[in-house]
Amino acid sequence: MQSSRPANVLAESTVVPMPRDENETASPARLAHAGLRAIDELTPRVDAAVAAITEASMVRPSALPGWTRAHLVSHLARNADALVNLLTWARTGIERPAYASDEDRDADIDEGAQRLAQVIKEDHLAASGRFRTAAAAMPDSAWSGSATSRQGVELGGHLVPWMRVTELFVHLVDLDLGHRFADYADLGEETLDLVLSYVALTYKSLPEAPSMLLHATAESGTREHAIGTAPTEYEITGTPAELIAWLTGRTDGSALSGEIPALSGWLK
């Protein structure tokens, strides 16, 4: 996830437009459940990819500089546990940070990457199960609660599932096992547009973000996502998957149309 200065995005993120009707808005619970359905679609793909990693290939480099696949799978497990903390915070109102500190987070990932491949795989599955159990325990009213991300951004509880969706979405490609962003077309326009909405929302919290108007093209039409303050400096067009790949630093934006600005790095 990208680093950011403390900001409160709860007000603007409580209700997010759904892509199929410009005049329709969705409740926090509806958005959360849409995110959980997306997790249910993505998790088997990630689980299958992780299961296929051998002991030898687990220690090979991932597509993320400095991280092996072992680091990446360990990160996915610790991310699931961190988001359980945020769900609990949103549900109870009692502060429960995602991680004790960035240093503890990084140390846990580094230590986790030293384990046998089978142990890493089992940890990943167990952590994913803990997240799904915690999400199932959320009453609809709890999705209107709030928590604070690792970057100090206050966010609605309904965004926590979309944080997990984005992690699965991006890191399945990062495993460097042949998965591509273009493969996500079968997830459907609504899911892809909501992942893009979440990624764009993260950029909205950055005062240094360039002012951009993203035109996300799909069979049903084009959706717009504004980032930064007016006036618009850049107008960029592409599919949701292409825009997500660029915004998260996975591509250089060459597949997009328009003048492409330089972006600050999207962190692991």
Secondary structure, 3 states (H helix, E strand, C coil): CCCCCCEECHHHHCCCECCCCCCCECCHHHHHHHHHHHHHHHHHHHHHHHHCCCHHHHCCECCCCCCEHHHHHHHHHHHHHHHHHHHHHHHHCCCCCCCCCHHHHHHHHHHHCCCCHHHHHHHHHHHHHHHHHHHHCCCHHHHHCEEECCCCEEEEHHHHHHHHHHHHHHHHHHCCCCCCHHHHHHHCHHHHHHHHHHHHHHHHCCCCCCCEEEEEEECCEEEEEEECCCCCCEEEEECHHHHHHHHCCCCCCCCCECCCCCCCCCCC
